[in-house]
Structures are given as structure tokens and as C-alpha cells.
Amino acid sequence: MDYKYIEQLLERYWLCETTLEEEQILRTFFSQESVPVRLLPYKDLFTYEQADVETNKLGDDFDRHMLEMVGEVPPVKAKRISMTQRLRPLFKAAAIVAIILTLGNAIQVAVQSREEPPIANNGGYSTPDKGPSVAIADTLRGDSMKINEAPIIK
């Protein structure tokens, strides 16, 4: 029997000029039981898809097994983080600052020197006690408004 057409298709196949239909013809031809001896070396090339489809599939644990062989851990899937979880470190920092300021003020009041109670004036009014104020530590001895005023002559 003459297999000239099959040989021509094989030549075109090696030159990458065959269409999908022509490649299907080659697969059908080589899937037969009786193939000429001179074309027998090409049979496995065209019948490998039909041989055993089940053996060409990878197992479910293939990725895990390969990663174990390489020594890498499998990738961790992303986890959604809410806005509250993102701001939680900021909330903690703000709470720590508030606690430190509160304790600092409490210590300042406790350590501050206590003065004698105010003595009543002639009019029955008490003099204001000097509390923690910035004005106490002011270096200016007089009232700045009165210093700049010219003395009034009568």
C-alpha cells in the first residue's frame, strides 16, 4: 500500500506547515493497529495523548510535595484586615500618652509645695493663693501697661 500522502503530511508537519485538520489525520492514521514499519518510529509521537489520559494528571498533593522537596513553605493566603484592626496600634499609643500625661499631672500636684492658707484682709476677702502658673515664673516685675504710661500730673 502507498503511504505517500502520510509521508507528505509528515514532511509538512516537521516544517510546521500543517493545519489542525491535517494533524488530526496523522493522529488517526497512527492510532491504527497496522502501521508500516518505516513509519512506526513516529507512532508514539501522535498517540501519546490517547494512551493513558489518567497518568498525565498530577496528584492533588503534587504542589505540597514539591515545596517540601525544595524546602519552602506553602504561600499564606491573604487575610482581610478591618480599619479598626489597622488603627489598633494608634489607639494603644494614644492611651499610653494619656496615661503618662495623667500620671505626670498627678505627680506634679502631689510634689508641689503647699503654702500657708490665705489670711483674711480688712474687707473680709482672702488673697488668692498662688497656684501652678506660668505667670509666677515671669521675669517682669511690674505691669507692662503701667510702665509704658506717662505719669499723670495733677
Protein Blocks (a to p, Z undefined) as FASTA:
>chain_A
ZZklmmmmmmmmmnopacfklmmmmmmmmmpmbdcfklmmmmmmmmmmmmmmmlmpccfk
lmmmmmmmnopacddddddddfklmmmmmmmmmmmmmmmmmmmmmmmmmmpccddddddd
fkopacddddddfklmpcbfbdfklmmpccddZZ
